[in-house]
Amino acid sequence: MTSPAKATNIVWHHSTVTRAARAHQRGHRSAILWFTGLSGAGKSTLANAVNSALFEQGLACYVLDGDNVRHGLCSDLGFSDADREENIRRIGEVAKLFLDAGVVVLTAFVSPFQADRQRARELVEAGDFLEIHCAADLEVCEQRDTKGLYAKARAGEIKEFTGISSPYEAPEAPELRVATGEQSLDDSVAQVMAELERRGIIPAPAEP
């Protein structure tokens, strides 16, 4: 379980520039796009491709990638259940700050446990958190194995590896399920972008 806060005598400081003001200036809402799925399912690839598509439209966006975050903010954490929970707790809080800053923030993390993803969702208002399940069968992920992680896990070199020696709890009702194990990257990006437009998070592209 998450440890109780240790800081005392602190008060949240409200910025004079509000999230609503940023949205008005930029012409789009902010949101948390939470990409979850097995290692090799294509989370980082899809998140970065969507990020590029948003950037090309001149929208404020940023990707929080699992490996990148573990190089700094979460470099003190391992892969035990407790460390995974703390990893996602930190990312949820960082994503919330990006949301307030008026940014479409895309998080690409295995985030294997439903309870941890739910806690991240509950940090923000309804409609601000979009869980995007990058759905790919374990066999497909193992065939890709771009980092050689599954081979090491099968050989016992990596302990507590999601999908092999640690469970992955797939989302039961995500805002969007993308068949990254079957369809092309372009089709996956188009699916995400269409959902963002449908929800009024980003404007539809201007007619040529």
N, C-alpha and C positions, 0 to 999 in steps of 0.2 A: 504494500500500500504506500501511497505517497506520504512523505513525512510532513507534519504540520509546519507552517511558516515559522521561522525563527526571528524574523525582523519584527520590531515593535516600534511604536511611536512614529508610524509613517502614514502619510495621507496622499492619495492619488492626486497628481497635478493635472488639471484639465487645460489643454492647449487652447490658445486663443484662435488658432486655425483649426477648424473642426473637420471631421471626416466628410461631412456633407459639403463643406466649402470646397474641399479638394475635388470631390466628385463633380461639383458644378463647374469648376475651372477646367478639369480634364475631360469632361464629357463622358465619363463612364464610372460605374460603381467599382468598389473594391470587393474582393472575395478571397476566400481560402479554397484552393483546389487541392484536395488531399488525394494524391495518387497512391494507391496501395496495391500490393500484389507480391507474388513470389519473386525471389531473386531471378533475374533473367526474363521476367514477364514484359519488360519494356517500359517500366515506370519512368526512369530517367530520360530515356530516348523520347518518349511521348511528351513528358513535361517540358523538355527543352525545345521540342518542335512546336508545341503550343505557345511557349514563351516567345519564340521567334515570330510566330504568326501575329501574336499580340503586339510585339515590338514594331513590326512592319506597319501596323495600323496606327502607330504613334501612341500606344497605350502604356501606362505605367505598370510594369510587371517585373517579377523576380522569382528565380527558382532556388528553393532550399533543397539541396540534394543530400541524401543520407550519408554518403561517403565524405562529402565536403564538410558537413557539419561535424562529423566525428574526427576530423583533423584539428578542430579548434574547440568550439563550444562544448562538445561532448567527448573530447579526447580522453577524459578520465573514466569513461564508461566502457564496460565490456559487453557481453551478449547474454548474460544471465537474464532470467525473467525480470528481476528487480531493476537491472540496468536498462533493459529495453523499455520498461515502464517509465523510468526517469528520462530516458532519451526522448520519448514521445511527449512527455510532460513539458520538457524544455522547448521542443519544437512547436508545440501548441501555443505556448506563451509568446515565442518569437513571431509566429505567424499572426497572432492577434495584434501585435504591434504593427506589423506590415499592413494589416487590415485597416487599422486606425490611421495609418499614413496614406491611405488612399490607393494602395497598390494591389493588383491582382497577384497574390503570392501562390506559387505552385510548389507543393511539398512532395518529394519523391522518396518515400520510405516504405520498407516492407511493412512496418507497423502491424505485426501479425495478430495482435490481440484486440478483439472487439471492444473490450472495456476501455482500453487505452485510447482507441479512436473515438469512443463515445465521450470520454472526458475532454478530449480536444474539441469536439463538436460543442460541448456544453459551455465552453469558454466564451462563445460568441452568440449573437442573436440568430434566430431561425432564418434561413435563407442566405446566411453569410458563409456557410460551410458546405462545400460540395464534395462528397466522398466519391471518388472515381476509381472503380475496381478495374485494374488492368488484368483481365482474365486470360490466363494461359495455363494449359495443363503442365503438370510437373515434367512430363516427358519432353515437351517442347522446350521448357526452360533448361532442362539438362542438356538437350541437344545444342542449345545456344552456348551455354556455359562460358561466356566470353571471358570471365575472370578465373576460370578453372576452379571455382569454389565447390561445385557439386562433386567433382572428382575427389577433391581433398576431403569433403565431408563423408563421402562413401568409403574413403580409405581410413576414416577415423582421425584425420589430421585436424579437422575443425569440429569442435564440440558445439552442441546446441545450435545446429544450423537449421533454419526454418525449411520445412518441407521434408527433411531427412530425419533429424533427431529432435526437432522441436516443431510444434504444430503451427499451422497457419489457419486462422479463423477467417474465412472469406466473408465479406459483407453480405448480410441477408437482404438489405434493401438500400443499396447505394443510390445516390442521385443519378449516377450514370455507370453503366457497365460497358467496357470497351473490350472487344474480343481481340486483344493484341497478339494472341497466339495464332490467329487465323487471318485477320485482315491486314491490309497494307498500312504503313505509317501515314500516308496521305489521307486515307479514309478515316483513320483513327483521329487525326488532327481535325478533320472536317466535322466529325461527330462531336468532339468537344466544343469546337467553336460554335457550332449550331446550337448546342445546349446553352452556352453562355449568352448567345443572342436571344434565344427563346425566353430566358429568365430575366432579360433586361439588364444584365451585368455589363455587357459591351454593346455598342451600337452596331447595327448591320452595316457592312461596307457600303460606301457611297456608290451610286450607279456611275459607270464610266461615261 
